[in-house]
Amino acid sequence: MTSSAAAPAGIAMGDASRISEIDKLRGLVIVLMALDHVRDYFFTGGGLGGNPLDPTTTTNWLYTTRWITHLCAPTFVFLSGVSAYLQFAKGKATPSLSRFLFTRGLWLIFLELTVLSFGWSFGFPYLFFMQVIWAIGWSMIALAALVWLPRLAVLAIGVAIIAGHNLLDPINAADLGSLSLLWTFLHDGGPVFIGGQPIGLLGYPVLPWVGVAAFGYGLGALFMQPAEKRDRTIFLLGLAMLALFVVLRGTMIYGDPTFATGPEAVALDWRQQETLRAAIMIFLDVQKYPPSLQFVLVTLGIVFALWPLLSRLRAPVGAVLNTFGAVPFFFYVLHIYLVHALAIAANAAVGNPIGGYFDYLINVFTAPEKFEGVGFSLPWVYVAWIVVLALLYPACRWWQGVKARRRDWWLSYL
C-alpha cells in the first residue's frame, strides 16, 4: 500500500502565490496519485497481490503504473516549500508566515490522524496512517522555524538533509531503547507501538521530507524569475539531478540503503540480473520509505526536466490539471473516501467479498485472507481511475471558484 500520494503539496497557500505551471504540476501528480490509490483498492487481491516493483512477479504495465506514482510525494512536499517562499516573496511578513506554517502544519497532522486515517480504514478502532499529509504537516512546522533564516541557508539545510541522511541508515530504531520511537518518527518509519500495541503505520518519517520541503523553499526564487529563464534553469537542474542519479546508481557507492551486503545483495543489485528487463527494473527501484537520496534525485529530476512542457499544456488537459492542482487538499480528502467507497460498491456488484474493506488497514496486516477473490484486473483499475477523476472534477471546479471569489482566512487551511 502506498500513498504516492498525496495530495496536498502546495496545499495551496493562497491566491497570491498562484503560478499556473505550479497548479498544472500539482494537478498532474495528484492525478497520478489517485491512480496509485485506486490500484491499492481495486487491483486483484485488494491491491495486495505482491510487490508491483518485483521483476520476478510483476508485469511491465503494473511496474510502470506503480513506478510513475513515485513522482507524487516528493513533488508535493517540494512544492509546499516553494509555496511558503512565494508567500514570503510576495509580501507576507516573516512572523505571519511562520505562524501560518506552524498552525497549518498542526491542522494537517490532526486531519491525517482523524479524517484521513478513518477514510483509509472505514472502521473503529482504526490505525493511524501517517503518510504524505503527515509529512507535509511536519515539514510546515519545520519551515515555520527555518523561514527566519536567509533563503540560501534554508537551501543549504535542505540539500544537506537530502544528501546526508542516508549516512544515518546504519542506526536502527530497535537498538535505541527508549529513543526508538523518536528515531522511527525522524528517520526509519514503520509500525508504531505504544505499550506493546500497534497504533499506526508511519510511512513517511519526517527528517528526509523536511529536507525536501527546505529544498523547495530554498529554490523558491527560481519560480519568481521570467518564464524563459525560469524554465531553462529548472530544466537544466533536472538534467543535472538525473545525471547524478545515474552515476550514483551505476556505481552503487552511496545514496540508497538497498545496497545490501551478503546473499541478499544479489537480488538488489541491478548488475547481477540475468535479463535486461530485470536489470532496468531494479536499477529504477530506489527506496521511498524513507526517501533515499537517489529516490529524490530521480523523481524530482524527472519532474524538473518535464517542467517546461507544463506551459505548453492547453485546454482541456491543461485546464483540468489546473483545476485539480488549485485545490489539492480538497481533492485529496474527497478521493480517499470516494475510492474506498467505490471499491466496496464495485466488488459487491460482482459478488466479491467485501468484509476486508472495513477495518481495511488492520485487515491488510492481520487478515490478508479476507482479500482473496477480491479486486479487478489492471485495465479495470484504469477504468475506475477515470471514473474517480470524472466524479471529482465538478466538485473541485466548484471549490476552485469558491477560493477564487472569497478571501476568508479559514480557506487557506483547506
C-alpha positions in Angstrom: 0.0 0.0 0.0 1.3 3.3 -0.9 0.5 6.8 -0.8 2.2 8.1 -3.6 0.4 10.2 -2.7 -0.7 12.5 -1.7 -2.0 15.4 -2.2 -1.6 18.5 -1.0 1.7 19.5 -1.8 1.1 23.0 -2.3 -1.6 22.5 -0.3 -2.1 25.8 -1.8 -1.2 28.7 0.3 -3.2 31.4 -1.2 -4.1 33.0 -4.5 -1.1 35.4 -4.1 1.2 32.5 -4.9 -0.7 31.2 -7.9 1.6 30.3 -10.8 -0.3 28.4 -13.5 2.6 25.9 -14.1 2.7 25.1 -10.4 -1.0 24.3 -10.4 -0.7 22.2 -13.5 2.2 20.3 -12.0 0.2 19.7 -8.8 -2.7 18.6 -10.9 -0.6 16.2 -12.9 0.9 14.5 -9.8 -2.3 14.4 -7.9 -4.0 12.7 -10.8 -1.1 10.1 -10.8 -1.5 9.8 -7.0 -5.2 9.0 -7.4 -4.2 6.2 -9.8 -2.0 4.7 -7.2 -4.7 4.7 -4.6 -7.3 3.3 -7.0 -4.8 0.5 -7.6 -4.5 -0.1 -3.8 -8.2 -0.7 -3.5 -9.3 -2.1 -6.9 -6.5 -4.3 -8.1 -6.7 -8.1 -7.7 -6.2 -9.0 -4.1 -7.3 -5.6 -2.9 -4.1 -4.2 -4.1 -2.1 -6.6 -2.0 -1.1 -9.0 -4.7 2.7 -8.8 -4.1 5.2 -6.1 -4.8 4.4 -4.4 -8.1 8.1 -3.5 -8.5 9.4 -7.1 -8.1 10.7 -8.1 -11.6 10.1 -11.8 -10.8 6.3 -11.3 -10.2 5.2 -8.1 -11.9 4.3 -7.2 -15.4 5.7 -4.3 -17.4 2.4 -2.4 -17.2 1.9 -3.0 -13.5 5.5 -1.9 -12.8 5.1 1.3 -14.8 1.7 2.0 -13.1 3.3 1.8 -9.7 6.6 3.5 -10.5 5.3 6.7 -12.1 3.4 7.4 -8.9 6.8 7.8 -7.2 6.8 11.3 -8.7 3.9 12.4 -6.5 5.1 12.7 -2.9 8.4 14.4 -3.5 6.7 16.9 -5.8 4.0 17.7 -3.3 6.5 18.2 -0.4 8.9 20.2 -2.6 6.1 22.5 -3.8 5.0 23.0 -0.2 8.3 24.6 0.4 8.1 26.6 -2.9 4.7 27.9 -1.9 6.0 29.0 1.5 8.7 31.0 -0.2 6.3 32.6 -2.7 4.2 33.8 0.2 7.2 35.5 1.7 8.4 36.9 -1.6 5.0 38.4 -2.3 4.9 40.4 1.0 3.9 38.1 3.8 5.8 39.2 6.9 8.1 36.5 8.5 6.1 36.4 11.8 2.8 35.9 10.0 4.3 33.3 7.6 5.9 31.4 10.5 2.6 31.4 12.5 0.6 30.3 9.5 3.0 27.5 8.6 3.0 26.3 12.2 -0.8 26.3 12.6 -1.4 24.9 9.2 1.1 22.1 9.9 -0.7 21.2 13.1 -4.0 21.2 11.3 -2.8 18.8 8.6 -1.3 16.4 11.2 -4.6 16.4 13.1 -6.6 15.7 9.9 -4.1 12.9 8.9 -4.7 11.2 12.3 -8.5 11.6 12.2 -10.4 12.2 8.9 -7.9 10.7 6.6 -6.9 7.7 8.7 -10.5 6.8 9.1 -11.1 7.2 5.3 -8.4 4.6 4.7 -9.9 2.2 7.2 -13.7 2.5 7.4 -13.7 1.1 10.8 -13.1 1.7 14.6 -10.7 1.5 16.1 -8.5 2.4 13.2 -4.8 2.5 12.8 -3.2 5.9 12.3 -1.9 6.0 8.7 0.8 8.7 8.6 1.6 9.5 5.0 2.1 12.5 2.8 -0.2 14.9 4.7 1.7 13.9 7.9 5.0 14.7 6.2 3.8 18.0 4.8 2.4 19.0 8.2 5.7 18.4 10.0 7.6 20.0 7.1 5.5 23.1 7.5 6.2 23.1 11.3 9.9 22.9 10.5 9.7 25.6 7.9 8.0 27.8 10.5 11.4 27.9 12.2 13.5 27.9 9.0 11.8 30.9 7.4 13.6 33.1 9.9 16.9 32.2 8.2 18.1 33.5 4.9 16.8 31.6 1.9 20.2 30.3 0.9 20.7 29.0 4.4 17.5 27.1 4.1 18.6 25.7 0.7 21.8 24.5 2.2 20.0 22.8 5.1 17.6 21.1 2.6 20.5 19.9 0.4 22.4 18.7 3.4 19.5 16.6 4.7 18.7 15.1 1.3 22.3 14.3 0.5 23.3 13.2 4.0 20.5 11.4 5.8 21.5 8.1 4.2 24.6 8.2 6.4 22.2 7.6 9.2 20.9 4.3 7.8 23.0 2.0 9.9 21.3 3.4 13.0 18.4 1.1 13.8 15.4 2.2 15.9 15.2 -1.2 17.6 18.7 -0.7 19.0 17.9 2.7 20.6 15.8 1.6 23.6 13.7 4.4 24.9 14.6 6.5 21.9 13.4 4.0 19.4 10.0 5.8 18.8 11.8 9.1 18.2 14.0 7.5 15.6 11.1 5.8 13.9 9.4 9.3 13.8 12.5 11.0 12.4 14.1 8.6 10.1 13.1 4.9 9.9 9.4 4.9 9.8 7.4 1.7 10.1 4.8 0.3 12.6 4.3 2.4 15.7 3.7 0.7 19.0 2.6 2.2 22.3 2.7 -0.1 25.3 3.4 -3.0 23.0 0.2 -2.4 21.0 0.3 -1.3 17.4 -1.4 2.1 16.9 -0.4 3.0 13.4 1.9 2.9 10.5 4.4 5.7 10.0 5.0 5.6 6.2 6.7 9.0 6.0 9.4 9.6 8.6 9.8 13.4 8.8 13.5 14.2 8.6 14.1 13.3 4.9 10.8 15.1 3.9 11.7 18.2 5.8 14.9 18.3 3.7 12.7 18.1 0.5 10.5 21.0 1.8 13.5 23.1 2.7 15.0 22.4 -0.7 11.7 23.7 -2.3 11.8 26.9 -0.1 15.5 27.4 -1.0 14.7 27.2 -4.7 11.6 29.3 -4.5 13.3 32.3 -6.0 13.6 30.4 -9.3 9.9 30.5 -9.7 9.9 34.3 -9.5 12.2 34.6 -12.5 11.0 35.5 -16.0 9.4 32.4 -17.6 12.0 31.6 -20.2 14.9 31.9 -17.7 13.0 30.0 -15.0 12.1 27.1 -17.3 15.7 26.8 -18.6 17.2 26.8 -15.2 14.7 24.2 -13.8 15.2 22.0 -16.8 19.0 22.1 -16.5 18.7 21.4 -12.8 16.6 18.4 -13.6 19.1 17.0 -16.1 21.9 17.5 -13.5 20.0 15.6 -10.9 19.3 12.8 -13.3 22.9 12.6 -14.3 23.9 12.4 -10.6 21.4 9.7 -10.1 22.8 7.6 -13.0 26.3 8.0 -11.6 25.3 7.0 -8.0 23.1 4.2 -9.2 25.6 3.0 -11.7 28.4 2.8 -9.3 26.3 1.8 -6.3 28.6 3.8 -4.0 26.1 5.8 -2.0 22.6 7.1 -1.7 20.3 4.1 -1.3 20.1 1.6 1.5 19.1 -1.2 -0.9 22.8 -1.6 -1.5 22.9 -4.6 0.9 25.8 -6.9 1.6 25.7 -10.7 1.8 23.5 -13.1 0.0 20.5 -10.7 -0.3 22.7 -8.3 -2.2 22.4 -10.2 -5.5 18.6 -9.7 -5.6 19.0 -6.0 -5.0 22.0 -5.4 -7.4 20.9 -4.4 -10.9 24.2 -5.6 -12.2 23.6 -9.2 -11.1 20.4 -9.8 -13.1 20.0 -12.3 -15.8 17.8 -10.2 -18.1 17.9 -6.6 -19.2 14.3 -6.2 -18.1 15.1 -7.2 -14.5 18.2 -5.0 -14.5 16.3 -1.9 -15.6 13.5 -2.6 -13.1 15.9 -3.0 -10.2 18.0 0.0 -11.4 15.0 2.2 -11.0 13.6 0.6 -7.8 15.1 3.0 -5.2 13.9 3.3 -1.7 10.9 5.6 -1.0 10.2 4.7 2.7 12.1 6.8 3.8 13.1 8.6 0.5 16.7 8.0 -0.3 19.0 10.5 -2.0 18.7 8.5 -5.2 14.9 8.5 -4.9 14.8 12.2 -4.6 17.3 12.7 -7.5 15.4 10.5 -10.0 11.9 11.7 -9.1 12.5 15.4 -8.8 14.9 15.2 -11.7 12.2 13.9 -14.0 9.7 16.5 -12.7 12.1 19.3 -13.3 13.0 18.1 -16.7 9.3 18.0 -17.6 8.6 21.4 -16.2 9.0 23.4 -19.5 6.2 21.3 -21.0 3.7 22.5 -18.5 3.3 25.9 -20.1 2.5 24.2 -23.4 -0.4 22.3 -22.0 -3.6 23.8 -23.3 -7.3 23.2 -22.7 -8.9 20.8 -22.0 -6.0 18.9 -20.4 -4.2 22.0 -19.1 -7.5 23.4 -17.7 -8.4 20.1 -15.9 -5.0 19.8 -14.4 -5.1 23.4 -13.3 -8.4 22.9 -11.5 -7.2 19.8 -9.7 -3.9 21.5 -8.8 -5.6 24.6 -7.5 -7.5 22.6 -4.8 -5.1 19.7 -4.0 -6.1 19.1 -0.4 -9.8 19.2 -1.2 -9.2 16.6 -3.9 -7.1 14.5 -1.6 -9.7 14.2 1.2 -12.5 13.5 -1.2 -10.7 11.0 -3.3 -9.7 8.8 -0.3 -13.4 8.3 0.7 -14.6 8.1 -2.9 -12.1 5.4 -4.0 -12.7 3.4 -0.9 -16.5 3.5 -1.2 -16.4 2.7 -5.0 -14.1 -0.3 -4.3 -16.7 -1.7 -1.9 -19.6 -1.0 -4.3 -17.8 -2.5 -7.3 -16.8 -5.6 -5.6 -20.3 -6.1 -4.1 -21.8 -5.6 -7.5 -19.9 -8.5 -9.0 -20.4 -10.7 -5.9 -16.9 -10.4 -4.4 -16.5 -10.5 -0.6 -16.2 -7.0 0.8 -15.5 -7.7 4.5 -11.8 -6.8 4.1 -12.6 -3.3 3.1 -14.0 -2.5 6.6 -11.2 -2.0 9.1 -9.1 -2.1 5.9 -5.6 -1.3 7.3 -6.0 -3.7 10.2 -7.0 -6.5 7.8 -4.1 -5.7 5.5 -1.7 -6.7 8.2 -3.6 -9.2 10.3 -6.2 -10.9 8.0 -4.9 -10.8 4.3 -7.1 -13.8 3.6 -10.1 -11.5 3.6 -8.8 -10.1 0.2 -8.8 -13.5 -1.6 -11.1 -13.3 -4.6 -11.3 -9.6 -4.4 -10.4 -6.9 -6.9 -10.1 -6.5 -10.7 -7.5 -6.7 -13.4 -5.3 -3.7 -14.3 -7.4 -2.4 -17.2 -10.4 -2.1 -14.9 -8.2 -0.3 -12.4 -7.7 2.3 -15.1 -11.4 2.5 -15.8 -12.1 3.1 -12.1 -9.4 5.8 -12.1 -11.1 7.7 -14.9 -14.4 7.4 -13.2 -13.0 8.8 -10.0 -11.5 11.8 -11.8 -14.7 12.4 -13.7 -16.7 12.4 -10.4 -14.3 14.6 -8.6 -13.9 17.3 -11.3 -17.2 19.1 -10.8 -16.7 19.4 -7.0 -13.1 20.6 -7.5 -14.2 23.1 -10.1 -16.8 24.4 -7.7 -14.3 24.7 -4.8 -11.7 26.4 -7.1 -14.4 29.0 -7.8 -15.1 29.5 -4.1 -11.4 30.0 -3.3 -11.0 32.5 -6.2 -14.0 34.6 -5.1 -13.6 34.7 -1.4 -10.7 35.7 0.9 -11.9 34.2 4.2 -8.9 33.3 6.4 -10.0 29.8 7.0 -9.9 28.9 3.3 -6.2 29.0 3.4 -6.3 25.9 5.7 -8.4 23.8 3.3 
